[in-house]
Each structure stands twice: as structure tokens, then as C-alpha cells.
Amino acid sequence: QVQLVESGGGLVQPGGSLRLSCVASGSGFSTYGVGWYRQAPGKQRELVASIFNGGGTRYSDFVKGRFTISRDNAKNTVYLQMNSLQPEDTAVYYCNTYPFPKADYWGQGTQVTVSS
């Protein structure tokens, strides 16, 4: 059983940056694709970025050029570097497996609030 714990969120002004971390417990993490997802109030959860076990990455159009996903398999950790944050990026950010997120892997998420 894998447990995923997100951290690194906070309050930041427009144009600011944050780095989120997703730490996995359990075995086999390095074999998984991992995605960062987000859910804003009143909206459905959406995929932000993903990274395959081989390191290949994909980004949703609304974060291309601003966010960077990376992983450190030795630390069982996936990161999301977020730059040029905008108010529309405000959401709870979650990590989960990709391309098929597992229902019992959803954690508490980490709140990102972009506001002046």
C-alpha cells in the first residue's frame, strides 16, 4: 500500500513561486507515473502535470512554461515547481498515480492561495 503526502503550499502574491512536494511511502514508487492534480472551489479536480517513471513529463496548457514537475526516486518524492503564480492557480493540490489515479491514494492535499 502506497501513501502519498503533499506539502509546500501556502499564500503567495501574484507572480510568486512555490515548490510542492509529494512524498510516497511504500514500495514500487519508482515504477509509477505520478501526476499533480488540483481542485479549485466549485470546480472538478483537474490534471496539472505528470511525470512517467522514465522521467518524461507532460503539462496541461494552462501551466506550460510556468510549472515544472520533477522526481527524485531515491527520496520517493515528486516535486512541482510553480512560478508566475496567478489567482486562478488557487486550489488544493494533490498528487496521485498517473495516468490512472487510485481512489485510496488521494491524500489531504496542500492548499495554494494566490492573492494580493
N, C-alpha and C positions, 0 to 999 in steps of 0.2 A: 504494500500500500504506500503510495506516494502522498506526502503532504506538501503543499505549496504555501509559502508565507511571503506576502508582499510588504514592502516598506519603502520609505523615501518620499512619500507625498507631503504636501503642505500648502501653505498660502504663498503665492508669488505674484508679483506685479506683471502686467502685460509686457512681453519682451524678455521676461526672465527665463531661468532654466531650473530644471530639477533632474535628478537621476533616481529612477526607481530600481529596486532590486527585488528579485523573486528567488527565494532560496528553497530548494527542494530537499526533503528528507526521503529516505528510502532508496532502493537500488534501481539502476536502469535509467537514471535521468539522462545520461549522455546519449541514449538511443532515441530519445523523444524529440519530436519537433515541439517547440513551445511558442505560444502566442501571448501577446499582451492585448487585452480587451478592455473596453471602458463602457461605463453606463452613466449617462447623464440623467438628471431628474426628469421623469416623464418620458424617457426615450428607451428604446431597446438597446441591449448590450451589442456592441459592435467591435469588430476586429480592428486593432490599430496597427500591429506589426507582428511578424512571425520570423522565426529562425529555425532552420532544419538542423538535424543532428550533425550534418556535414558543414554547417556554418552559413549556408545560403540564406538570404534574407528577402523578405517582401514587406512592402509598406502600403497602407491604404493611401489613396490620393491626398487625403486631407492632412497628412503628416509628412509626406515626401519632402525631403530637403530640410526638415526641421528636427525629426526624431531619428535616433539610431538605436537599433537593437543589437545586442551582443551577448555572448555567453562565455562562461568560464567553467568548463566541465569539471575541472579539478576542485572547484569550490561549489559545485552543484548550484550555480547561480546564473540567472539570466538578468540582464540589465536593460533599461530603457532610458537612454539619454534624451531629454526633451529640451529643445532650445526654441527661442522665439515663441514662447507660450502665449496663447491668446485666450480671452474669456470663454470662447467656445470649446476650449480644451478642458474646461472644468467638468469633472466626472470622478467617479470611483473607478480606479484602475485595478484590473485583475490579471493574473497570469493563469494559464492552463495549457494543457497539451494542444497541439495543432497538427493536422487540420481537424481533428475530432476531439473537442474539449469533453472531458469526462465530468459527469454531473457531480460526483462525490469529490472532485478535486477543487471545486470553487471555494476560495477562502474568503476572508473578511474584506480583502481589497485594501487599497490605500487611497485616501481622498486627495485629489489635486484640485485646488481652487485658484483660479487666476482672476485677480481683481485688483483694481487700484484703490 
